[in-house]
């Protein structure tokens, strides 16, 4: 059986309007279906923060800089924040849990722009830690062990210190170089442990020296999370939806087999043709061919495709094809840009939904999954994934239709308490309609935490009138 990797829990501290929030994602793992988690709540209550945390996790594990859009991510009244992730690899009766914790703070970074001397404030990571715990079915978990921790001391590379001698036989010779690169990683708002420099040093050691069992024990979980971030973790933010309005299709692709290796995001303009390498065009055509199998069942009589307008040389001298995205309907072909934003939204994420259905190793996080998608269809898609899928899907939504189709364990709601931002609804009976139950909690406040800041219709009406009279 294929090993399954998924995110089992996330903890957020002092990020935006979340003073503290913890979600155990493993409790929504169904034996027969995908691990589905939907996050619901009123505007500004911490739903998007949850998806953003997963996006930052992916960036850090890939050695990328934390995007500048998160410069003001720390809560207004705080200087420091933190994220904690648990990633589980389940393989038969062996369960490996990898813990990745990061400490974040506001930092002042000296600009590298020669045209300005101004320093900029941005989010930086001060400490990161990777730990591991093993467990076999029916047995107690082995004690949690720290693999690597970037010590807060400026004079230490990682803790425990003895890890350096295991990872690098010449660590004394490169100690100063490691310290310098650690400092650079902090200033560049990127992970040190998963930086290109650190990975290159490990690769050099692996290729040139024998690998001890102790070294293998450290390297295995390290490589596991890198592969997880590269090939299995996908984050779709609201910016994807914004691209649809600009006539750009962000196509999320995940297909890996003996014929095709298409993993990642490609943005395709809808208003004009595009010249791409012929090999990439073949990958896209293969992905679209698979998507059309499902698309025609979701939206009857609709297929999409690439029209190849010409064969040309690319700027790199490769053979390229100039393509144009179209949709096919009975007896006619139209530009894909003429389709609704809802259809384009489904097309852009359909490959990922197919992957969640078929692959135990896929984790997809989507902010505002419901944007532009007909609510009945949304509920049915999620029910199918929950009943028969294999991967993990984490999403936020304002549409309450999925509450009628998903099990209560698949739903988390936000509260008005920033110190306990995420909860599951309690006292839900099997006969309750979860959508109606949630509405009742909004009105009557029957949960331990308030789930909605009450509004007064008369005050809103008066305010609307007053604003118009100004």
C-alpha positions in Angstrom: 0.0 0.0 0.0 1.2 3.5 -0.8 2.4 5.5 2.2 0.2 8.4 3.2 1.5 11.8 4.2 -0.7 14.5 5.6 -0.7 17.4 8.0 -2.1 16.2 11.3 -2.2 19.5 13.3 -1.4 23.2 13.0 -0.9 25.6 15.9 -0.8 29.4 15.3 0.2 32.0 17.8 0.1 35.8 17.6 -0.6 35.9 13.8 -3.0 38.7 12.6 -6.2 38.2 14.7 -5.2 34.8 16.0 -3.7 35.1 19.5 -3.9 31.3 19.7 -5.4 28.7 17.5 -5.0 24.9 17.2 -6.6 22.5 14.9 -6.2 18.7 15.1 -6.6 17.7 11.4 -6.2 14.0 12.1 -9.5 13.7 13.8 -11.3 14.3 10.5 -9.5 11.4 8.9 -12.1 8.9 7.7 -11.1 5.3 7.2 -12.9 5.1 3.9 -12.4 8.6 2.5 -10.2 11.6 2.1 -9.1 13.7 5.1 -11.4 16.7 4.6 -11.3 19.9 6.7 -13.6 22.9 6.1 -13.1 26.1 8.1 -16.1 28.3 8.5 -16.7 31.7 10.2 -17.5 35.3 9.7 -15.3 37.7 7.8 -12.0 38.6 9.5 -12.1 35.7 12.0 -9.0 33.8 11.0 -9.9 31.5 8.2 -7.4 32.8 5.6 -4.7 32.9 8.3 -4.9 29.1 8.4 -4.3 28.7 4.7 -1.6 31.3 4.8 0.2 29.3 7.5 0.3 26.3 5.2 1.6 28.5 2.3 4.5 29.7 4.6 5.2 26.0 5.5 5.6 25.2 1.8 7.9 28.2 1.2 10.1 27.4 4.1 10.5 23.7 3.3 11.4 24.6 -0.2 14.1 27.0 1.0 12.2 30.0 -0.5 11.9 33.4 1.1 8.7 34.2 3.1 6.8 36.3 0.6 6.7 40.1 1.3 2.9 40.0 1.4 3.4 38.6 5.0 5.6 41.4 6.2 2.8 42.6 8.6 1.6 39.1 9.5 2.5 39.4 13.2 -0.4 40.6 15.4 -0.5 44.4 15.7 0.2 44.4 19.5 2.9 41.7 19.4 6.5 41.5 18.3 6.7 37.7 18.0 4.6 34.9 16.6 5.0 31.2 16.1 3.8 28.3 13.9 3.8 24.6 14.7 3.1 21.8 12.3 2.8 18.0 12.6 3.2 16.0 9.4 2.4 12.3 9.5 3.7 9.6 7.3 1.7 6.4 7.7 3.1 3.3 6.1 1.4 0.1 7.1 1.7 -0.3 10.8 4.5 2.3 11.1 3.6 5.9 11.8 6.2 8.6 11.6 5.3 12.1 12.9 7.6 15.0 12.0 7.3 18.2 14.0 8.3 21.5 12.5 8.2 24.6 14.7 9.2 28.1 13.7 9.5 31.3 15.7 8.7 34.5 13.8 9.2 38.2 14.6 9.1 41.6 13.1 12.5 42.5 11.7 14.3 45.3 10.0 16.1 44.2 6.8 18.6 46.4 5.0 17.5 46.8 1.4 19.6 45.5 -1.4 18.2 48.1 -3.8 21.1 50.4 -4.9 18.6 53.2 -5.6 17.5 53.5 -2.0 19.1 53.4 1.4 15.9 52.8 3.4 15.6 49.7 5.6 12.4 47.8 5.4 10.3 46.0 8.1 9.5 42.5 7.3 8.6 39.1 8.8 11.7 37.0 9.6 12.2 33.6 11.2 14.5 33.5 14.2 14.4 29.9 15.3 13.2 26.7 13.6 13.2 23.1 14.9 12.6 19.7 13.3 11.7 16.7 15.6 10.5 13.2 15.0 8.5 10.5 16.7 8.0 6.9 15.7 5.0 4.7 16.6 3.8 1.2 15.6 0.2 0.2 15.7 -0.7 -1.1 19.1 2.4 0.2 20.8 3.3 3.3 22.7 5.0 6.1 20.7 8.8 6.3 21.0 10.0 9.4 22.8 10.0 12.6 20.6 13.5 13.4 19.4 14.9 16.7 18.2 16.7 16.3 14.9 17.9 19.9 14.4 17.1 23.1 16.1 18.7 26.4 15.0 19.7 27.7 18.5 18.7 31.3 19.3 22.4 31.9 20.2 24.2 33.7 17.4 27.3 31.6 18.2 25.7 28.2 17.6 24.7 26.7 14.3 22.2 24.0 15.5 21.3 22.2 18.6 22.1 19.6 19.9 25.7 20.4 19.0 26.6 16.8 18.4 24.3 16.8 15.4 26.9 18.8 13.5 29.5 16.1 13.7 27.0 13.5 12.5 25.9 15.7 9.5 29.3 17.1 8.6 32.5 15.3 9.2 34.4 18.5 8.6 32.0 20.7 10.6 34.9 22.4 12.4 36.3 23.7 9.1 32.9 25.0 7.9 31.6 26.2 11.3 32.1 29.9 10.5 30.6 29.5 7.0 27.5 27.8 8.5 27.1 30.7 11.0 27.4 33.3 8.3 24.8 31.5 6.1 22.5 31.1 9.1 22.6 34.9 9.6 22.0 35.5 5.9 18.9 33.2 6.0 17.5 35.2 8.9 18.0 38.4 7.1 16.5 37.0 3.9 13.4 35.6 5.7 14.0 32.0 4.7 14.7 28.7 6.4 18.3 27.9 7.2 17.8 24.2 7.7 16.1 23.9 4.3 18.1 26.5 2.5 19.9 25.6 -0.7 23.3 26.1 1.0 22.4 23.6 3.8 21.0 21.1 1.4 24.0 21.4 -0.9 26.4 20.8 2.0 24.4 17.6 2.9 24.4 16.4 -0.7 28.2 16.9 -0.9 28.7 14.9 2.2 26.3 12.2 1.0 28.1 11.8 -2.3 31.6 11.8 -1.0 31.4 9.9 2.3 29.9 6.7 3.7 26.5 7.2 5.3 26.4 6.0 8.9 23.1 4.7 10.4 23.0 7.7 12.7 23.4 10.0 9.7 20.6 8.1 7.8 18.3 8.5 10.8 18.7 12.3 10.7 18.5 12.6 6.9 15.5 10.4 6.2 12.8 12.7 7.9 14.6 15.7 6.5 14.3 14.4 3.0 10.8 13.3 3.6 9.4 16.7 4.3 11.3 18.3 1.4 9.8 15.7 -1.0 6.4 16.4 0.6 6.6 20.1 0.0 7.9 19.6 -3.6 5.5 17.0 -4.9 2.6 16.6 -2.5 1.7 20.0 -0.9 -0.4 22.5 -2.9 -1.8 25.8 -1.7 -4.4 27.8 -3.7 -4.9 31.3 -2.4 -7.5 33.9 -3.2 -5.0 35.6 -5.5 -5.7 32.7 -7.9 -9.3 33.8 -8.1 -8.2 37.3 -8.8 -6.3 36.1 -11.8 -9.5 34.8 -13.4 -10.8 38.4 -13.5 -7.6 39.4 -15.4 -8.2 36.7 -18.0 -5.4 34.5 -16.7 -5.9 30.9 -15.9 -3.7 29.5 -13.1 -3.7 25.8 -13.9 -2.8 23.6 -10.9 -1.3 20.4 -12.2 -0.5 17.1 -10.5 0.2 14.1 -12.7 3.1 11.8 -12.3 3.5 8.5 -14.1 5.8 6.8 -16.6 4.5 9.0 -19.4 4.1 12.4 -17.7 5.6 14.4 -14.9 3.5 17.6 -14.5 3.5 19.0 -11.0 3.1 22.6 -10.1 1.3 25.8 -11.2 1.4 27.3 -14.6 -0.4 30.6 -15.5 -1.9 30.7 -19.0 -3.2 33.9 -20.5 -6.7 33.7 -21.9 -6.8 36.9 -23.9 -3.9 35.9 -26.3 -1.9 33.0 -27.6 1.2 31.8 -25.8 4.5 30.2 -27.0 5.6 27.3 -24.8 8.3 24.6 -25.2 6.8 21.6 -27.1 7.5 19.2 -24.2 5.5 21.5 -21.8 2.6 21.6 -24.2 2.5 17.8 -24.3 2.3 17.8 -20.4 -0.5 20.3 -20.4 -2.4 18.4 -23.1 -2.1 15.2 -21.1 -3.4 16.9 -17.9 -6.3 18.5 -19.8 -7.1 15.1 -21.3 -7.5 13.6 -17.8 -9.4 16.6 -16.6 -11.9 16.4 -19.4 -12.9 12.9 -18.2 -14.3 14.5 -15.0 -15.2 17.9 -16.5 -17.9 16.5 -18.8 -19.6 14.9 -15.8 -19.6 18.1 -13.8 -20.6 20.4 -16.6 -22.4 18.4 -19.3 -21.2 18.8 -22.9 -18.1 20.9 -21.9 -14.5 20.0 -22.7 -11.5 22.3 -22.9 -8.3 22.0 -25.0 -5.3 23.7 -26.6 -5.5 24.8 -30.2 -1.9 24.8 -31.6 -1.6 27.8 -33.9 2.0 27.3 -35.1 5.3 25.7 -34.4 8.1 28.2 -33.6 11.5 28.5 -32.0 11.5 29.7 -28.4 14.0 32.3 -27.1 16.1 29.4 -25.8 16.3 27.9 -29.3 13.9 25.0 -28.4 11.1 23.8 -30.5 7.9 25.5 -29.3 4.3 25.6 -30.0 2.0 28.6 -29.9 -1.2 27.7 -28.2 -4.6 29.2 -27.4 -7.0 27.9 -24.8 -10.5 27.0 -25.9 -13.6 25.2 -24.8 -15.5 22.8 -26.9 -19.3 22.6 -26.9 -21.6 20.6 -29.2 -20.8 21.7 -32.8 -18.7 24.8 -31.8 -15.5 26.0 -30.3 -15.1 29.2 -28.3 -12.2 30.9 -26.5 -12.0 29.8 -22.9 -12.0 33.4 -21.7 -15.7 33.6 -22.7 -16.6 31.0 -20.1 -17.8 32.1 -16.6 -15.3 32.7 -13.8 -17.0 29.8 -11.9 -16.1 27.4 -14.8 -12.6 28.7 -14.9 -12.2 28.3 -11.2 -13.3 24.6 -11.4 -10.9 24.0 -14.3 -8.0 25.6 -12.5 -8.2 23.3 -9.5 -9.8 20.2 -11.0 -6.4 18.4 -11.5 -5.8 18.8 -7.7 -9.2 17.5 -6.8 -8.5 14.5 -9.0 -5.2 14.0 -7.2 -6.9 14.2 -3.8 -9.4 11.5 -4.9 -6.7 9.1 -6.1 -3.5 9.8 -4.1 -3.0 9.2 -0.4 0.1 11.4 -0.6 -1.6 14.6 -1.7 -2.4 17.6 0.5 -4.3 20.5 -1.0 -5.3 23.7 0.8 -7.7 26.1 -0.9 -8.8 29.5 0.4 -12.5 30.3 -0.6 -13.1 27.1 -2.4 -16.7 28.1 -3.0 -15.9 31.3 -5.0 -17.9 31.1 -8.2 -18.9 27.4 -7.8 -22.6 26.5 -7.7 -23.3 25.5 -4.0 -25.1 22.2 -4.8 -22.2 21.0 -7.0 -19.7 22.1 -4.3 -21.5 20.0 -1.7 -21.7 16.9 -3.9 -18.0 17.2 -4.9 -16.9 17.4 -1.2 -19.2 14.4 -0.3 -17.6 12.3 -3.0 -14.1 13.1 -1.9 -15.0 12.6 1.8 -16.6 9.2 1.1 -14.2 7.8 -1.5 -11.1 10.0 -1.8 -7.6 9.2 -0.5 -5.7 12.5 0.1 -6.2 15.5 2.2 -8.2 18.7 1.4 -8.2 21.7 3.6 -10.5 24.6 2.6 -12.2 27.8 3.7 -15.7 28.7 2.5 -18.6 31.0 3.1 -21.0 28.6 1.5 -22.8 26.5 4.1 -23.9 23.8 1.7 -21.0 21.4 2.6 -22.3 21.4 6.2 -25.2 19.3 4.9 -22.9 16.8 3.1 -19.8 16.4 5.3 -19.4 14.7 8.7 -19.3 17.0 11.7 -15.6 16.0 12.3 -14.7 17.6 8.9 -15.8 21.0 10.0 -14.0 23.6 12.2 -15.6 27.0 13.0 -13.9 30.2 14.1 -14.8 31.9 17.3 -14.9 35.5 18.5 -12.2 34.7 21.1 -8.7 35.3 19.6 -7.2 33.1 22.3 -9.2 30.1 21.2 -9.8 30.9 17.6 -10.7 27.4 16.1 -13.2 24.9 17.6 -15.3 22.0 16.5 -19.1 22.2 17.2 -20.1 20.1 20.2 -23.4 18.5 21.2 -24.2 17.7 17.6 -26.5 14.7 17.3 -26.4 12.3 14.4 -30.0 13.5 13.5 -29.0 17.2 13.4 -28.6 19.1 10.2 -25.2 20.6 10.7 -26.1 23.7 8.7 -29.2 24.4 10.7 -27.2 23.6 13.9 -24.6 26.1 13.1 -27.2 28.8 12.3 -28.8 28.1 15.7 -25.4 28.5 17.4 -24.9 31.8 15.7 -28.3 33.0 17.0 -28.4 31.4 20.4 -24.8 31.0 21.3 -24.9 27.5 22.6 -21.2 26.7 22.2 -18.6 27.2 24.9 -17.1 29.9 22.7 -19.1 32.6 20.8 -18.9 31.8 17.1 -20.4 35.1 15.8 -20.2 38.8 16.7 -23.9 39.6 16.9 -25.2 42.4 14.6 -28.3 44.5 15.0 -30.4 45.0 11.9 -32.0 48.2 13.1 -28.6 49.7 13.8 -27.4 48.7 10.4 -30.4 50.2 8.7 -30.0 53.4 10.6 -26.3 53.5 9.8 -27.0 53.0 6.1 -29.5 55.9 6.2 -27.2 58.2 8.1 -24.3 57.5 5.7 -26.6 58.5 2.8 -27.6 61.7 4.5 -24.1 62.9 5.1 
